[in-house]
Amino acid sequence: MKSLLVHMNLKVGFAAVIILVAVAALTMVSFRNEKNVSHQATDNGRQSQQRSFVMHDVPRPLPEFGFENVEGQPMTLSDFEGTVVLLNVWATWCVPCREEMLTLDALQAELGNSVFKVMALSIDRAGADVVQDFYTEIGIRHLDLFIDPTMKTTTALGIPGLPTTLLIDRNGRELGRLVGPTEWATAEMIDFLKSHIYTD
């Protein structure tokens, strides 16, 4: 009888060990899966901050479109003839737009001069006051205020969503565009833009 009990205890103990090993293995697999998901999310986040321009093989002419400056004076792209323009179409109600605005401000501070300008063109229907309040709120110091409350720019330029940024040469032609937010003041982006600003 004692022999039978010992034998049964051994079987129970052996089964318990197997269960513990299985639980440990499942825990390890779960941990690895969670780690992979975390890494994938991080990679996706990095990719969203490192979007690149889609450049055209040949510069494309742009249609006429109008907008206003902070004083309400009408303007067109021809007012910037001879200047390479980074045209960022955005709005204060667009969260990704808001998040990248400080990096655009930093880019203008770094590269802005007589031959290059970052033009942040808001399509806020509420008008320039809303944009000015936002500039003040987050500390924009280098970007001028431009606005198209009619939102006609989006149709004229074929803007698929906000933000969308066009790189425009000194003759008013589109060299390429970037759809979505990005980090504008990185060394890589600055070098890329310089290669188009200071080239004939």
N, C-alpha and C positions, 0 to 999 in steps of 0.2 A: 504493500500500500504506500509506504514511504517512497519507494522507488518510483511509483506512478506519479505521486505528488511532485517529486523532484523533477521528473520528466516533463510534467505539465508546466511547472514554474519556468523551466528552461525555455519551453516553447513560447510561453507568454512573454518572457524577457526578450527572446529573439525577435518576436513580432514587434515589440515596442521599439527595439533598436531600428528595425526596418522602417517603421513609421516615422521615427525621428529623422532618419537619413533622408526620407522622401520629403518631409516638410522642409528640411534645410535646403534640399535641392530646389524645391519650388520657390523658396524665399530668394535664393540666389538668382534664379531665372527672372523673377518679378523685379528684383533690384536692377538687373541688367537692362530689362526692358524699359523701366522708368528712366534709367540713366540715358539710354539711347534716345528716348522721346525728348528728354531735357536737352540733349546735345542738338537734336534736330531742330527744336524750337529756337535754340540759340543761333544755330546756323541760318535759319530762316530770317531771324531778326537782323543778323548781320547782312544778309543778302539784300534786305529791304533798305538798308542804309548805304549800300554800295551799288546802286543801280547805275547803269551806264547809258550814255547817249546812243541813240540809233542815228547814225550819220547817213546822209544821202550821198549817192555816188556823184551827183551833180547838184550844186546849189539850186534851190527851188524859189521862184519868185513868189512873193506873198501878196494877197489882195489888200486893197486899202481898208483900213479899219481905224476908227476914231476912239479917242478917250480923252480924259480931262486930267489936268494937274491939280494940285491941292487948292489952287485959287479958282478952280472951275473953268479955266481957260481951255478951249478945245485944242487938241494936239493930234498928230499922226506920226507914224514911224519915220516919215521923211524928215521930221524935225531932228532926227538923230543920224542923218546921213553922214557917212565918214566915220561912224563909231560902231564898233562891234558891240552888239546888245545881247544880253542874256535876259530874255523876256519870260518872266515867271507869272503865269496866270493862276490866281488864287482867290480865296475869300476868307473872311474872318470866321465864318461858320464851318469851315473845312478844318477838321482837327489836324490831319497830317500837314496841311499848309501852315498852320499856326506853329507846329513843332519845328519846322525847318526854317522859319523866318529869321531867327537869330543867326543861323549859319549863312544865310544870304546876306545879312547885314555885315557879317564878318568878312565875307567875300568882297563886298563892295569896298570895305575899308582897306582890304589887302590889295585889290587890283584896280579899283575904280580910278579912272583918270580921263584925259581928253579923248582916248581912243577905245575905252571900254567902259560899259555901264551896265550894272544890274538894274533892271527895270521890273519892279514888283507891281503887276497890274491887277488890282482888285476888281472883282465883278460884284461887289456888294451893292444890292439895290438900295440899302439904307443910306448910302452916300458916304462922302469923305469923312464926316465926323466920326463914324463908327471905326473907320480904319485908323484915323488919327488917335482915337482913344486906345486902340489896341497897340499901336506903335509906342505910345506913352507908357502903357501898362507893362510891356515887356522890355522896354528900354532900347527901342530901335533908334539909332543915331545917324546912320549913314545912308539909308535908303530914302529916296524921294518918294512922295506919295502920288500914285497914278490910279485912276479909277474909271471903270466903264459900268455905270449903273444900269445901262440898257442890256448888258450881257451879250450884245451882238458879236463881241470879239470871239466868243466860244464857237459860234457858227462860222464866222469868217475864216477862222484859223483851223477849224476841224478839231477842236479840243475834245478829247474823249472823256476826260474826267479831270478832277483837281487833286493836287496841283499838276500842271503840265508846263514844261519849260522849253522854250525854243532858243537855239543859238543862231543868231542872225548876223550875217557879215556886214561889212561897212557899206555895202551896196543895197542893203535891205532884203537880202535873200536868205532863206532858211537853209542852214547847213545841216541841222539835225535837231532832234528833240528827245526829251526825257520825260516819260510819263510816270508820275508818282514822286514821293519825297526822296530826298537823298541828303547826304552830308556834303555841303557845298564848300567848306573851307579846308578840306583835306589837302595834303601836299599833292596827291595824285590828281585831284580835280583842278587845282591851281595850275599844275604843269600842263594838263590837257588844254585848259582854256588859254594859257599863254601861247601854246603852239598854234592857236587860231587867231589870237589877237595880234601877234607880232609876226605875221606871215603875209606875203604879198598875195 
